[in-house]
Amino acid sequence: MGTVGIGRVRNVRRRVLVPALAGAAVVLVVGLWAFQPWRLFTSTTVREALPGGPPPAAAAPSTAAAAAPAGPTTAATTAGAPAAATGSATEASPATGPVTLATGTFVSHEHRTTGQVRLLRLADGSRIVRLENLDTSDGPALRVWLSDQPVRADRSGWGVFDDGASLDLGDLKGNIGDQNYSVPAGADLDRLTSLSIWCARFHVSFGAAGLTPART
Protein backbone atom coordinates (compact mmCIF):
# COMPACT_ATOMS: atom_id res chain seq x y z
CA MET A 1 0.00 0.00 0.00
CA GLY A 2 1.38 3.40 -0.98
CA THR A 3 1.74 6.46 1.13
CA VAL A 4 -1.49 7.92 -0.24
CA GLY A 5 -3.41 4.76 0.65
CA ILE A 6 -2.07 4.70 4.20
CA GLY A 7 -3.06 8.33 4.63
CA ARG A 8 -6.61 7.62 3.47
CA VAL A 9 -6.95 4.72 5.92
CA ARG A 10 -5.77 6.93 8.76
CA ASN A 11 -8.26 9.63 7.81
CA VAL A 12 -11.09 7.10 7.71
CA ARG A 13 -10.12 5.74 11.11
CA ARG A 14 -9.93 9.26 12.50
CA ARG A 15 -13.40 10.12 11.13
CA VAL A 16 -14.82 6.98 12.72
CA LEU A 17 -12.95 6.93 16.03
CA VAL A 18 -13.30 10.58 17.00
CA PRO A 19 -17.14 10.64 16.89
CA ALA A 20 -17.26 7.21 18.54
CA LEU A 21 -15.05 8.35 21.42
CA ALA A 22 -17.02 11.58 21.78
CA GLY A 23 -20.26 9.61 21.88
CA ALA A 24 -18.85 7.23 24.49
CA ALA A 25 -17.77 10.19 26.63
CA VAL A 26 -21.27 11.67 26.45
CA VAL A 27 -22.82 8.32 27.44
CA LEU A 28 -20.40 8.04 30.36
CA VAL A 29 -21.16 11.54 31.62
CA VAL A 30 -24.93 11.03 31.34
CA GLY A 31 -24.65 7.66 33.06
CA LEU A 32 -22.66 9.12 35.93
CA TRP A 33 -25.15 11.97 36.29
CA ALA A 34 -28.12 9.59 36.29
CA PHE A 35 -26.83 6.77 38.47
CA GLN A 36 -24.39 8.70 40.69
CA PRO A 37 -22.73 5.43 41.77
CA TRP A 38 -20.58 7.17 44.38
CA ARG A 39 -23.73 7.60 46.49
CA LEU A 40 -23.46 3.92 47.39
CA PHE A 41 -20.55 5.00 49.57
CA THR A 42 -21.90 8.31 50.95
CA SER A 43 -24.49 9.12 53.60
CA THR A 44 -26.16 12.11 55.25
CA THR A 45 -27.33 11.95 58.85
CA VAL A 46 -30.11 14.27 60.05
CA ARG A 47 -31.29 14.38 63.68
CA GLU A 48 -34.36 16.60 64.09
CA ALA A 49 -36.13 16.98 67.42
CA LEU A 50 -39.75 16.00 67.81
CA PRO A 51 -41.83 19.21 67.48
CA GLY A 52 -43.70 19.94 70.68
CA GLY A 53 -41.71 17.32 72.56
CA PRO A 54 -40.69 17.66 76.20
CA PRO A 55 -38.61 20.77 77.00
CA PRO A 56 -34.94 20.36 77.87
CA ALA A 57 -34.09 19.63 81.50
CA ALA A 58 -33.51 22.60 83.79
CA ALA A 59 -29.90 23.67 84.17
CA ALA A 60 -28.07 22.44 87.26
CA PRO A 61 -27.08 25.02 89.92
CA SER A 62 -23.84 26.82 89.15
CA THR A 63 -20.63 25.60 90.76
CA ALA A 64 -20.21 28.90 92.58
CA ALA A 65 -23.63 28.69 94.16
CA ALA A 66 -23.14 25.07 95.11
CA ALA A 67 -19.76 25.83 96.65
CA ALA A 68 -20.99 28.77 98.79
CA PRO A 69 -20.96 27.83 102.48
CA ALA A 70 -24.32 27.66 104.10
CA GLY A 71 -24.66 30.24 106.87
CA PRO A 72 -26.43 29.60 110.14
CA THR A 73 -30.19 29.65 109.96
CA THR A 74 -31.71 32.32 112.16
CA ALA A 75 -35.26 33.11 113.01
CA ALA A 76 -35.01 36.31 110.98
CA THR A 77 -33.83 34.64 107.81
CA THR A 78 -36.38 31.87 108.19
CA ALA A 79 -39.19 34.31 108.65
CA GLY A 80 -38.08 36.34 105.63
CA ALA A 81 -37.90 33.36 103.26
CA PRO A 82 -40.75 33.21 100.73
CA ALA A 83 -43.18 30.40 101.24
CA ALA A 84 -43.43 27.78 98.49
CA ALA A 85 -46.49 28.32 96.32
CA THR A 86 -48.86 25.38 96.24
CA GLY A 87 -51.88 25.24 94.00
CA SER A 88 -51.48 28.84 92.88
CA ALA A 89 -52.74 30.15 89.56
CA THR A 90 -49.15 30.79 88.46
CA GLU A 91 -48.39 27.07 88.12
CA ALA A 92 -47.75 26.10 84.48
CA SER A 93 -50.14 23.55 83.10
CA PRO A 94 -48.53 20.71 81.14
CA ALA A 95 -48.38 21.36 77.39
CA THR A 96 -50.30 19.09 75.09
CA GLY A 97 -47.78 16.94 73.24
CA PRO A 98 -48.04 15.48 69.73
CA VAL A 99 -50.78 12.91 69.15
CA THR A 100 -49.90 9.80 67.17
CA LEU A 101 -52.41 9.20 64.37
CA ALA A 102 -50.74 6.24 62.63
CA THR A 103 -47.53 4.23 62.72
CA GLY A 104 -45.57 1.98 60.41
CA THR A 105 -42.30 0.08 60.00
CA PHE A 106 -40.15 0.21 56.87
CA VAL A 107 -39.63 -2.81 54.64
CA SER A 108 -36.78 -2.93 52.14
CA HIS A 109 -37.32 -2.53 48.41
CA GLU A 110 -34.56 -1.52 45.94
CA HIS A 111 -32.19 -0.88 48.88
CA ARG A 112 -32.12 -2.17 52.45
CA THR A 113 -34.24 0.21 54.52
CA THR A 114 -35.06 0.11 58.23
CA GLY A 115 -36.77 2.45 60.68
CA GLN A 116 -40.20 3.60 61.76
CA VAL A 117 -42.78 6.12 60.55
CA ARG A 118 -45.17 8.10 62.71
CA LEU A 119 -47.98 10.33 61.52
CA LEU A 120 -48.51 13.00 64.19
CA ARG A 121 -50.94 15.81 64.94
CA LEU A 122 -49.26 18.68 66.75
CA ALA A 123 -50.81 20.91 69.42
CA ASP A 124 -51.62 23.60 66.83
CA GLY A 125 -53.58 21.10 64.71
CA SER A 126 -50.96 20.75 61.97
CA ARG A 127 -49.78 17.29 60.94
CA ILE A 128 -46.34 15.93 60.24
CA VAL A 129 -44.74 12.68 59.13
CA ARG A 130 -41.80 11.74 61.34
CA LEU A 131 -39.18 9.22 60.25
CA GLU A 132 -37.37 7.67 63.20
CA ASN A 133 -34.17 5.59 63.19
CA LEU A 134 -34.17 5.68 59.40
CA ASP A 135 -31.32 3.83 57.72
CA THR A 136 -31.33 3.47 53.93
CA SER A 137 -28.94 4.04 51.04
CA ASP A 138 -28.11 7.42 49.64
CA GLY A 139 -29.26 8.00 46.08
CA PRO A 140 -30.28 10.52 43.44
CA ALA A 141 -33.60 12.40 43.60
CA LEU A 142 -34.91 10.68 46.74
CA ARG A 143 -38.32 11.96 47.81
CA VAL A 144 -40.72 11.24 50.68
CA TRP A 145 -44.08 10.17 49.27
CA LEU A 146 -47.41 9.40 50.88
CA SER A 147 -49.40 7.02 48.69
CA ASP A 148 -52.63 5.06 48.48
CA GLN A 149 -50.79 1.94 47.27
CA PRO A 150 -50.40 -1.12 49.52
CA VAL A 151 -46.92 -2.03 50.70
CA ARG A 152 -45.59 -5.31 49.33
CA ALA A 153 -42.19 -6.55 50.40
CA ASP A 154 -41.43 -8.51 47.23
CA ARG A 155 -40.14 -7.04 43.98
CA SER A 156 -43.66 -6.50 42.64
CA GLY A 157 -44.08 -3.69 45.18
CA TRP A 158 -41.00 -1.68 44.20
CA GLY A 159 -42.57 0.50 41.51
CA VAL A 160 -46.24 0.86 42.43
CA PHE A 161 -46.19 4.14 44.34
CA ASP A 162 -46.71 6.34 41.30
CA ASP A 163 -49.61 4.20 40.02
CA GLY A 164 -52.36 5.77 42.12
CA ALA A 165 -52.77 8.83 44.32
CA SER A 166 -49.61 10.17 45.92
CA LEU A 167 -48.43 13.24 47.82
CA ASP A 168 -44.84 14.44 47.58
CA LEU A 169 -43.61 15.76 50.95
CA GLY A 170 -40.26 16.89 49.58
CA ASP A 171 -36.64 15.80 49.30
CA LEU A 172 -35.39 13.18 51.72
CA LYS A 173 -33.31 15.24 54.15
CA GLY A 174 -30.88 12.46 54.96
CA ASN A 175 -30.65 8.72 54.46
CA ILE A 176 -29.94 8.23 58.18
CA GLY A 177 -31.60 9.66 61.28
CA ASP A 178 -34.81 11.25 62.59
CA GLN A 179 -36.67 13.71 60.37
CA ASN A 180 -39.93 15.67 60.22
CA TYR A 181 -41.99 16.44 57.10
CA SER A 182 -45.00 18.77 57.08
CA VAL A 183 -48.26 17.41 55.68
CA PRO A 184 -50.46 19.92 53.78
CA ALA A 185 -53.65 20.83 55.61
CA GLY A 186 -55.91 19.48 52.87
CA ALA A 187 -54.25 16.06 52.55
CA ASP A 188 -56.67 13.12 52.80
CA LEU A 189 -54.84 10.88 55.22
CA ASP A 190 -57.70 8.39 55.28
CA ARG A 191 -56.77 7.63 51.68
CA LEU A 192 -52.98 7.98 51.81
CA THR A 193 -52.11 4.91 53.87
CA SER A 194 -48.47 4.22 52.99
CA LEU A 195 -45.15 6.03 52.77
CA SER A 196 -42.26 5.41 50.38
CA ILE A 197 -38.69 6.64 50.09
CA TRP A 198 -39.14 7.17 46.36
CA CYS A 199 -36.37 7.55 43.78
CA ALA A 200 -37.98 9.96 41.32
CA ARG A 201 -35.21 9.52 38.75
CA PHE A 202 -35.70 5.77 38.32
CA HIS A 203 -39.30 5.43 39.57
CA VAL A 204 -38.50 2.87 42.23
CA SER A 205 -39.01 2.64 45.98
CA PHE A 206 -35.94 2.27 48.20
CA GLY A 207 -38.19 1.26 51.10
CA ALA A 208 -41.78 1.73 52.25
CA ALA A 209 -44.06 1.47 55.28
CA GLY A 210 -47.77 0.88 55.61
CA LEU A 211 -49.49 3.26 58.03
CA THR A 212 -51.71 1.63 60.63
CA PRO A 213 -54.12 3.96 62.50
CA ALA A 214 -53.29 4.31 66.17
CA ARG A 215 -55.74 2.96 68.70
CA THR A 216 -57.75 5.62 70.45
C-alpha positions as CSV (number, residue, x, y, z in Angstrom):
1,M,0.0,0.0,0.0
2,G,1.4,3.4,-1.0
3,T,1.7,6.5,1.1
4,V,-1.5,7.9,-0.2
5,G,-3.4,4.8,0.6
6,I,-2.1,4.7,4.2
7,G,-3.1,8.3,4.6
8,R,-6.6,7.6,3.5
9,V,-6.9,4.7,5.9
10,R,-5.8,6.9,8.8
11,N,-8.3,9.6,7.8
12,V,-11.1,7.1,7.7
13,R,-10.1,5.7,11.1
14,R,-9.9,9.3,12.5
15,R,-13.4,10.1,11.1
16,V,-14.8,7.0,12.7
17,L,-13.0,6.9,16.0
18,V,-13.3,10.6,17.0
19,P,-17.1,10.6,16.9
20,A,-17.3,7.2,18.5
21,L,-15.0,8.4,21.4
22,A,-17.0,11.6,21.8
23,G,-20.3,9.6,21.9
24,A,-18.8,7.2,24.5
25,A,-17.8,10.2,26.6
26,V,-21.3,11.7,26.5
27,V,-22.8,8.3,27.4
28,L,-20.4,8.0,30.4
29,V,-21.2,11.5,31.6
30,V,-24.9,11.0,31.3
31,G,-24.6,7.7,33.1
32,L,-22.7,9.1,35.9
33,W,-25.2,12.0,36.3
34,A,-28.1,9.6,36.3
35,F,-26.8,6.8,38.5
36,Q,-24.4,8.7,40.7
37,P,-22.7,5.4,41.8
38,W,-20.6,7.2,44.4
39,R,-23.7,7.6,46.5
40,L,-23.5,3.9,47.4
41,F,-20.6,5.0,49.6
42,T,-21.9,8.3,51.0
43,S,-24.5,9.1,53.6
44,T,-26.2,12.1,55.2
45,T,-27.3,11.9,58.9
46,V,-30.1,14.3,60.1
47,R,-31.3,14.4,63.7
48,E,-34.4,16.6,64.1
49,A,-36.1,17.0,67.4
50,L,-39.8,16.0,67.8
51,P,-41.8,19.2,67.5
52,G,-43.7,19.9,70.7
53,G,-41.7,17.3,72.6
54,P,-40.7,17.7,76.2
55,P,-38.6,20.8,77.0
56,P,-34.9,20.4,77.9
57,A,-34.1,19.6,81.5
58,A,-33.5,22.6,83.8
59,A,-29.9,23.7,84.2
60,A,-28.1,22.4,87.3
61,P,-27.1,25.0,89.9
62,S,-23.8,26.8,89.2
63,T,-20.6,25.6,90.8
64,A,-20.2,28.9,92.6
65,A,-23.6,28.7,94.2
66,A,-23.1,25.1,95.1
67,A,-19.8,25.8,96.7
68,A,-21.0,28.8,98.8
69,P,-21.0,27.8,102.5
70,A,-24.3,27.7,104.1
71,G,-24.7,30.2,106.9
72,P,-26.4,29.6,110.1
73,T,-30.2,29.6,110.0
74,T,-31.7,32.3,112.2
75,A,-35.3,33.1,113.0
76,A,-35.0,36.3,111.0
77,T,-33.8,34.6,107.8
78,T,-36.4,31.9,108.2
79,A,-39.2,34.3,108.7
80,G,-38.1,36.3,105.6
81,A,-37.9,33.4,103.3
82,P,-40.7,33.2,100.7
83,A,-43.2,30.4,101.2
84,A,-43.4,27.8,98.5
85,A,-46.5,28.3,96.3
86,T,-48.9,25.4,96.2
87,G,-51.9,25.2,94.0
88,S,-51.5,28.8,92.9
89,A,-52.7,30.2,89.6
90,T,-49.2,30.8,88.5
91,E,-48.4,27.1,88.1
92,A,-47.7,26.1,84.5
93,S,-50.1,23.6,83.1
94,P,-48.5,20.7,81.1
95,A,-48.4,21.4,77.4
96,T,-50.3,19.1,75.1
97,G,-47.8,16.9,73.2
98,P,-48.0,15.5,69.7
99,V,-50.8,12.9,69.2
100,T,-49.9,9.8,67.2
101,L,-52.4,9.2,64.4
102,A,-50.7,6.2,62.6
103,T,-47.5,4.2,62.7
104,G,-45.6,2.0,60.4
105,T,-42.3,0.1,60.0
106,F,-40.1,0.2,56.9
107,V,-39.6,-2.8,54.6
108,S,-36.8,-2.9,52.1
109,H,-37.3,-2.5,48.4
110,E,-34.6,-1.5,45.9
111,H,-32.2,-0.9,48.9
112,R,-32.1,-2.2,52.4
113,T,-34.2,0.2,54.5
114,T,-35.1,0.1,58.2
115,G,-36.8,2.5,60.7
116,Q,-40.2,3.6,61.8
117,V,-42.8,6.1,60.5
118,R,-45.2,8.1,62.7
119,L,-48.0,10.3,61.5
120,L,-48.5,13.0,64.2
121,R,-50.9,15.8,64.9
122,L,-49.3,18.7,66.8
123,A,-50.8,20.9,69.4
124,D,-51.6,23.6,66.8
125,G,-53.6,21.1,64.7
126,S,-51.0,20.7,62.0
127,R,-49.8,17.3,60.9
128,I,-46.3,15.9,60.2
129,V,-44.7,12.7,59.1
130,R,-41.8,11.7,61.3
131,L,-39.2,9.2,60.3
132,E,-37.4,7.7,63.2
133,N,-34.2,5.6,63.2
134,L,-34.2,5.7,59.4
135,D,-31.3,3.8,57.7
136,T,-31.3,3.5,53.9
137,S,-28.9,4.0,51.0
138,D,-28.1,7.4,49.6
139,G,-29.3,8.0,46.1
140,P,-30.3,10.5,43.4
141,A,-33.6,12.4,43.6
142,L,-34.9,10.7,46.7
143,R,-38.3,12.0,47.8
144,V,-40.7,11.2,50.7
145,W,-44.1,10.2,49.3
146,L,-47.4,9.4,50.9
147,S,-49.4,7.0,48.7
148,D,-52.6,5.1,48.5
149,Q,-50.8,1.9,47.3
150,P,-50.4,-1.1,49.5
151,V,-46.9,-2.0,50.7
152,R,-45.6,-5.3,49.3
153,A,-42.2,-6.6,50.4
154,D,-41.4,-8.5,47.2
155,R,-40.1,-7.0,44.0
156,S,-43.7,-6.5,42.6
157,G,-44.1,-3.7,45.2
158,W,-41.0,-1.7,44.2
159,G,-42.6,0.5,41.5
160,V,-46.2,0.9,42.4
161,F,-46.2,4.1,44.3
162,D,-46.7,6.3,41.3
163,D,-49.6,4.2,40.0
164,G,-52.4,5.8,42.1
165,A,-52.8,8.8,44.3
166,S,-49.6,10.2,45.9
167,L,-48.4,13.2,47.8
168,D,-44.8,14.4,47.6
169,L,-43.6,15.8,51.0
170,G,-40.3,16.9,49.6
171,D,-36.6,15.8,49.3
172,L,-35.4,13.2,51.7
173,K,-33.3,15.2,54.1
174,G,-30.9,12.5,55.0
175,N,-30.7,8.7,54.5
176,I,-29.9,8.2,58.2
177,G,-31.6,9.7,61.3
178,D,-34.8,11.3,62.6
179,Q,-36.7,13.7,60.4
180,N,-39.9,15.7,60.2
181,Y,-42.0,16.4,57.1
182,S,-45.0,18.8,57.1
183,V,-48.3,17.4,55.7
184,P,-50.5,19.9,53.8
185,A,-53.6,20.8,55.6
186,G,-55.9,19.5,52.9
187,A,-54.3,16.1,52.6
188,D,-56.7,13.1,52.8
189,L,-54.8,10.9,55.2
190,D,-57.7,8.4,55.3
191,R,-56.8,7.6,51.7
192,L,-53.0,8.0,51.8
193,T,-52.1,4.9,53.9
194,S,-48.5,4.2,53.0
195,L,-45.1,6.0,52.8
196,S,-42.3,5.4,50.4
197,I,-38.7,6.6,50.1
198,W,-39.1,7.2,46.4
199,C,-36.4,7.5,43.8
200,A,-38.0,10.0,41.3
201,R,-35.2,9.5,38.7
202,F,-35.7,5.8,38.3
203,H,-39.3,5.4,39.6
204,V,-38.5,2.9,42.2
205,S,-39.0,2.6,46.0
206,F,-35.9,2.3,48.2
207,G,-38.2,1.3,51.1
208,A,-41.8,1.7,52.3
209,A,-44.1,1.5,55.3
210,G,-47.8,0.9,55.6
211,L,-49.5,3.3,58.0
212,T,-51.7,1.6,60.6
213,P,-54.1,4.0,62.5
214,A,-53.3,4.3,66.2
215,R,-55.7,3.0,68.7
216,T,-57.8,5.6,70.5
